[in-house]
Amino acid sequence: MIVKVCGLKTEEAAKTAAGAGADLLGFIFYKGSRRYVAPEKVREISSQVKQGKKVGVFVDAPLAEVNEIAELCSLDYVQLHGHETADYARQVARPVIKAYRYGDNFRAEEAESFPAEFILLDSFVPGEAGGTGKSFAWQEAASEAAGLNKPLLVAGGISESNLSQVVEIFHPYGVDVSGSLEEQGEKSVKLINSFLQEAERWRSQGS
């Protein structure tokens, strides 16, 4: 099971996550998010943090802007978290992670045919693009997601305390965590380390 720590804004948080074993480091380039981070800052972080693959999260952004930022920041993946089309995704200059919000636009058959390396399933909150920290109907979603052959990442309200439930219900390829690793809106070194230790326990069991 891989772990994506998302919503990183500082070099310290990124280094902590990478050093603790996070496989994917997520940076949000959507200005509507409180976790938005400027591309120039991510470029600086990427030059200092060599461990972990870098993921840029975008929401219905102009394609040229996405590709420009991906190049500038040395991104390994581009996560599309809006209502981007398959044709749009084919023109992204990096491997794609396509996010769907369960309860809004997720259908396993459609997700399977989307040109993406990974499918990410997040919670649906009307008017929000994601990153709400709210969980969703996991059992129901897992039944729908069982139709996927592509690797599945699960997001939405995941924390150290409920990670075991997520693993047992979805048996996902990976999990995406953000809000539960924050104190007063900022990533906590202590919480990042603690979550990754718990995730490692599941990894060592082969989950």
Backbone torsions as a table, in degrees:
resi	resn	phi	psi	omega
1	MET	NA	126.8	178.0
2	ILE	-93.5	160.0	-180.0
3	VAL	-125.6	130.2	173.1
4	LYS	-110.6	122.0	173.6
5	VAL	-99.3	117.5	-172.7
6	CYS	-110.5	165.9	177.5
7	GLY	73.6	28.6	178.8
8	LEU	-75.2	139.2	-178.7
9	LYS	-129.3	-11.9	-176.5
10	THR	-129.0	157.6	177.4
11	GLU	-64.5	-37.8	-179.6
12	GLU	-61.3	-45.8	-179.4
13	ALA	-65.5	-41.4	-179.9
14	ALA	-65.2	-42.7	178.7
15	LYS	-65.2	-39.6	179.2
16	THR	-63.4	-48.0	-179.1
17	ALA	-61.9	-47.0	-179.6
18	ALA	-64.1	-43.1	-179.1
19	GLY	-66.8	-28.2	-179.5
20	ALA	-86.1	-4.6	174.4
21	GLY	111.4	10.1	176.7
22	ALA	-64.6	135.4	-178.8
23	ASP	-84.9	-34.7	-178.3
24	LEU	-125.9	134.9	178.4
25	LEU	-112.8	118.2	-174.0
26	GLY	-101.7	133.7	178.8
27	PHE	-124.6	130.9	-174.0
28	ILE	-98.9	120.8	-179.6
29	PHE	-105.4	17.4	178.0
30	TYR	-94.2	115.2	-173.5
31	LYS	-67.8	-14.2	177.4
32	GLY	-79.3	-4.8	-178.9
33	SER	-96.9	143.7	175.9
34	ARG	-71.5	-10.6	177.9
35	ARG	-99.6	13.8	178.4
36	TYR	-58.3	140.6	175.9
37	VAL	-135.7	138.5	-176.0
38	ALA	-68.9	142.2	179.4
39	PRO	-53.8	-37.9	-179.2
40	GLU	-62.4	-35.7	177.8
41	LYS	-68.1	-42.3	-179.5
42	VAL	-67.5	-35.9	176.4
43	ARG	-59.5	-42.4	179.1
44	GLU	-64.7	-45.1	178.9
45	ILE	-62.4	-45.3	-178.8
46	SER	-60.1	-33.0	-179.8
47	SER	-72.8	-20.7	-177.3
48	GLN	-102.4	-24.3	-177.0
49	VAL	-110.5	106.3	-174.7
50	LYS	-92.1	-25.5	179.3
51	GLN	-79.2	151.0	176.5
52	GLY	81.4	143.1	176.3
53	LYS	-82.8	141.3	-177.2
54	LYS	-95.0	131.4	-179.2
55	VAL	-120.7	127.8	175.0
56	GLY	-101.5	128.6	-177.9
57	VAL	-102.1	125.6	-177.3
58	PHE	-128.4	150.4	178.6
59	VAL	-127.5	102.9	177.2
60	ASP	49.3	42.6	180.0
61	ALA	-86.3	154.4	175.7
62	PRO	-56.7	135.8	-175.8
63	LEU	-56.2	-43.4	-178.8
64	ALA	-60.9	-37.7	179.2
65	GLU	-66.3	-41.9	179.0
66	VAL	-59.9	-49.5	-178.0
67	ASN	-67.0	-34.7	178.4
68	GLU	-65.7	-45.3	179.9
69	ILE	-67.8	-38.3	178.7
70	ALA	-59.1	-40.7	179.0
71	GLU	-70.7	-47.6	-178.1
72	LEU	-58.4	-41.3	-173.0
73	CYS	-97.2	3.8	-178.9
74	SER	55.2	45.9	-179.6
75	LEU	-71.2	146.3	175.5
76	ASP	-93.9	-29.8	179.5
77	TYR	-138.8	153.8	170.8
78	VAL	-117.3	124.7	177.7
79	GLN	-100.1	122.5	179.8
80	LEU	-98.3	113.6	-172.2
81	HIS	-114.3	17.0	178.8
82	GLY	-114.0	-137.4	179.4
83	HIS	-115.4	43.2	-179.2
84	GLU	-65.8	145.6	-178.8
85	THR	-87.7	167.3	177.5
86	ALA	-63.0	-38.5	179.7
87	ASP	-63.4	-40.9	176.4
88	TYR	-59.4	-48.5	-176.1
89	ALA	-61.1	-35.7	-179.6
90	ARG	-65.0	-21.1	-178.3
91	GLN	-96.1	-1.1	176.9
92	VAL	-74.0	134.2	-172.2
93	ALA	-82.8	12.2	177.3
94	ARG	-137.6	159.6	173.5
95	PRO	-56.3	143.8	-172.5
96	VAL	-105.1	139.5	165.4
97	ILE	-109.3	120.1	-178.8
98	LYS	-103.1	122.1	179.9
99	ALA	-93.9	136.6	172.8
100	TYR	-123.5	148.8	178.2
101	ARG	-106.0	117.0	-177.4
102	TYR	-65.6	126.3	-176.5
103	GLY	103.4	-7.0	179.0
104	ASP	-116.9	-68.7	-171.6
105	ASN	-137.5	27.3	-177.5
106	PHE	-97.3	121.5	170.2
107	ARG	-135.0	125.0	-174.7
108	ALA	-56.4	-41.1	-178.4
109	GLU	-62.2	-43.1	179.2
110	GLU	-67.6	-43.1	179.9
111	ALA	-62.9	-39.1	-178.9
112	GLU	-61.7	-34.8	-177.3
113	SER	-87.1	-7.9	-178.6
114	PHE	-72.6	138.3	-178.2
115	PRO	-73.8	76.5	-178.2
116	ALA	-137.4	150.2	177.7
117	GLU	-74.6	-42.3	179.6
118	PHE	-130.2	152.6	170.6
119	ILE	-109.7	131.8	178.8
120	LEU	-114.5	130.9	-179.1
121	LEU	-111.3	120.6	-176.4
122	ASP	-120.5	172.3	178.1
123	SER	-81.2	155.1	179.7
124	PHE	-105.8	119.4	172.9
125	VAL	-125.6	117.2	-177.4
126	PRO	-50.2	131.0	177.5
127	GLY	85.5	-3.9	-179.6
128	GLU	-115.8	141.8	179.7
129	ALA	-80.6	-17.9	-176.9
130	GLY	144.6	-173.0	178.3
131	GLY	66.2	28.8	-176.2
132	THR	-86.8	-16.2	-178.4
133	GLY	76.7	11.8	-179.8
134	LYS	-99.8	137.1	176.8
135	SER	-82.0	174.6	-178.2
136	PHE	-139.0	-169.8	-176.3
137	ALA	-73.7	84.6	-171.5
138	TRP	-62.3	-45.4	-178.5
139	GLN	-60.4	-45.8	179.7
140	GLU	-63.3	-45.7	-178.9
141	ALA	-64.8	-38.1	-179.6
142	ALA	-63.7	-35.1	178.0
143	SER	-64.3	-43.1	177.9
144	GLU	-68.1	-42.1	-176.7
145	ALA	-69.8	-16.3	179.2
146	ALA	-61.9	-18.5	178.4
147	GLY	-79.5	-1.8	-179.7
148	LEU	-88.0	139.1	168.8
149	ASN	-101.1	-22.2	179.4
150	LYS	-71.5	152.9	178.3
151	PRO	-60.2	134.4	-177.2
152	LEU	-109.6	129.0	171.1
153	LEU	-107.3	135.2	-179.8
154	VAL	-110.8	131.7	179.5
155	ALA	-128.2	176.5	173.5
156	GLY	100.9	89.2	174.2
157	GLY	74.7	18.7	-179.5
158	ILE	-79.9	134.4	-179.6
159	SER	-140.9	173.9	177.5
160	GLU	-58.7	-35.3	-174.9
161	SER	-75.0	-25.4	-179.1
162	ASN	-114.6	7.5	-179.3
163	LEU	-57.6	-39.5	-178.9
164	SER	-60.2	-39.5	178.6
165	GLN	-63.6	-44.8	-179.5
166	VAL	-60.0	-45.9	-178.8
167	VAL	-63.7	-44.5	-176.5
168	GLU	-70.5	-32.3	-179.0
169	ILE	-81.0	-46.2	-173.6
170	PHE	-96.5	-29.0	-168.3
171	HIS	47.7	53.5	-171.5
172	PRO	-75.5	161.1	172.0
173	TYR	-67.3	-32.6	179.9
174	GLY	-164.6	170.4	176.7
175	VAL	-125.0	153.5	-179.7
176	ASP	-122.2	120.8	-174.7
177	VAL	-129.2	144.1	-179.2
178	SER	-147.3	-72.2	-171.2
179	GLY	-58.2	-36.1	-177.3
180	SER	-71.2	-8.8	179.2
181	LEU	-99.1	14.5	-175.7
182	GLU	-115.5	148.0	170.4
183	GLU	-126.9	124.5	-177.2
184	GLN	53.1	40.6	174.3
185	GLY	80.8	3.0	-179.5
186	GLU	-125.1	147.1	179.1
187	LYS	-60.7	137.8	-179.7
188	SER	-106.4	125.5	178.3
189	VAL	-57.4	-43.4	-179.4
190	LYS	-61.6	-46.2	-177.9
191	LEU	-69.7	-36.1	176.7
192	ILE	-61.7	-50.1	-179.3
193	ASN	-61.1	-42.1	-178.2
194	SER	-64.7	-43.9	179.5
195	PHE	-63.7	-44.8	-178.2
196	LEU	-65.2	-31.6	175.3
197	GLN	-64.8	-42.4	177.8
198	GLU	-65.5	-41.3	178.7
199	ALA	-62.9	-37.3	-179.6
200	GLU	-64.0	-33.8	177.7
201	ARG	-60.2	-41.5	178.7
202	TRP	-72.5	-36.4	179.0
203	ARG	-63.4	-39.9	-178.6
204	SER	-67.0	-19.6	177.1
205	GLN	-89.1	-0.2	177.7
206	GLY	86.8	13.7	179.9
207	SER	-80.8	NA	NA
